[in-house]
Amino acid sequence: MAISLEEIQNLREKTGFGVMDVKKALEEANGDSVKAESLLRERGAVIAAKKADRVANAGRIEAYVHGDGKIGVMIEVNSETDFVAKNPDFAAFVHDLALQITSMKPVDVAELLEQPFIKEPSKTVQDLLHEMVGKIGENLTIRRFVRYELGQE
């Protein structure tokens, strides 16, 4: 089955995986983009597992204050290199995590990882993390976060 360039581009934009990875997944899924996306998600998890032992001591701290100034979040996400920490996709990922914490109020990293991702509820935050590891090619770790809400202890 021939896979069109448009199909590859659409799935690549949606998942962030490389062109060849997307093409291979679409070929394996006989052109079914939903199945191909699932294959890519599984591959991201495998890549993440292989890289889990690598030290991630660079990274990014994101601070987010919600519109009316009554909720604030600070989160630290680690990467292996400063190069990745400056990557716009990584920065957007960390910002999305801050938004997730703002709205979903997890109490710790374990609970955060289990939550459905607010921008795409069919995925968990853990799935999103695995996708980023697969896309970026480095071990990424959500190290810690704190959430403040005015008047709350």
N, C-alpha and C positions, 0 to 999 in steps of 0.2 A: 504494500500500500504506500502510495506517495504522500508524503506529509508536506503541506504547503508552508511557505515562508511565513504567511500570516498566522497560521496555527502556532508555529514555533514562537513567533514574536509575542502573540497574546499570552501564551503560557509562560514565556520567559519574563514578561512584565509582571505577571501575577505572582510568580514564585521567586524570581531573582536568580534562578540557577542559570548556568552557562548554556549557550546555544547548543552545544553538542550533547550535554546532559538532557536538555529538554527534547531534542530531536530523538535521542535514543529512547527516552521514556514514552514519547508519543508512538514511536514504532512498536515498542513492546506492548503498548495498550491498543494497538490497531487504530490509532487516530482518536481514541476516546480521551478527551482532555481531562475529564474528571478522574478517570483511572490513572492517567499519566501524572496528574498532580499528586495523587495518593502515592504513587511509586516514588516520586521525588521527595515527598515528605518522609517516607520510610528510609530512603537513602540518606537524607539529612540526619535522621536519628542514628543511623549506623556510623556516619562520619563523626557525629558528636560523641558517640561512645568510644571511638578510636582515639579521639583527641582529649578525652576527659582527664587523662593523667598528666597532660602537659600543663605547665605552670602558666597561669594567667595573672600577671601582676601589673599590667598596664591597664588602661581603660578610661572610663569617663564617669564623672559625677554630673547628674542632671538635677537641677532644682526647678520645680514648677509650682506656681501659685495660681490657684483657680480664680477665674474671672473676678469675683467680688472680693477677693483677698481673705476669704474665711477658711480656706483649705490650702495646705502646702505640703509638698512631697519633695524629699531629697533621696536619690537612689544612686548606688554605686554598682556599675557593671564592669567587670574586668575582661580584658582581652590579653593576648600574648604579647602584642606589640603596640607601640604608640601609633604606628602607621594605620592600624585598624581603628584605633581610638579616634582618629581624625576622619575616618571614612563617613561620608554623608548618610549612607544606609545604616551604619552602626549608630550614628547620632540619632537618626529618626527612630530606630528600634528602642533606644534608651528613653527617648521622649515618649514614645507610645507606652512603655512600661510605667512611666510616671503618671500618664493619663489613666492607665489601668488601675493603679494603686489609688489614685484620687477617687475614682468612681466605685470601685469594687471593695475597698477597705480590707484587703488581706491583712492578717496579723503577722505573718512571717513569709519568708521566701518559699517554703514548702507549699503553703496555701496558695500563694501567688501562682506558682507553676501549675497547679491543678485547675485554676480558674479558666473558664471559656474566655478567649480573647475578645475584648469589647468591640473591636472593629471587624472581627470575623468569628462569630460564635461557634462555627463548626470546628475551630482549632482551639486547643488549649494554649496557654502561655508557654508551656513546655514544648509543644509542637513548633511554636513560633521561634523559640530559642534554638531548637534543632535545625530549623530551616536557615537561620542566620549562620549557624556554625557551618552548615553545608555550603552556603553561599560565600561566606567570607574565608573559610578554610582554616580558621583558628579556633582554639578552645575559648568559649565565652562563658562567664560565670556571673550570675546575678548574686552579688555578695551580700548586700544589705540595703535596707531602706528605712525611712522613718516618714510617718504621715502625721501631720498636725491638723487639727480642726479647732477653730476658735471655740473656747469654752469647754473643750473636752480634755480629759486627762488620760 
